[in-house]
Amino acid sequence: MDTAPVLSSAPAAVAEIWLPADKTLKLGAMMLRIPTYLAESKISGAGLGVFCKKFVSAGTIIWTFHAGFDYIVDELPQDEIQRDFVLKYGYLPIAGEKGWVMCADNARFFNHSDDPTCLDFGPHTTARYDLAPGTELTSDYRSFCRDPFQGFPDHHTARRMEPA
């Protein structure tokens, strides 16, 4: 049996990682403060997005940085694959921590929107308004990142939601 994790598809668009000895780790809410799932984003070119499973009231804290779970990468790795991962899934905060913040849960799948469903204040992300189950969780990267589109080929233009 392979010892390297392999990404596979699973029912209801929930990603699973198959580990040695037939152990499965489901990627779920973890340090997100609400239950979430991954599915194809409606944002053109975004790939996967993170969605809320249940109703979320406006102002609810959705995510908060949790030291020991989420982590900081002090310097960009020299290895190209590791560097690309940090640039795509991490961010340099406008203020505060030195280094790239890396979310260890589904929060790394928040996509950018000029009209986001969430607001980011320091170490917290909150629901901008009431969110129905199945709503994609999005943020305006410019509100908390020093160089918000650095890890994306089209980083000079923000991607916009397409009509459903």
Summary of the structure (lengths in Angstrom):
residues: 164
radius of gyration: 15.9
end to end distance: 41.9
largest distance: 46.8
contacts: 433
relative contact order: 0.19
helix: 14%
strand: 34%
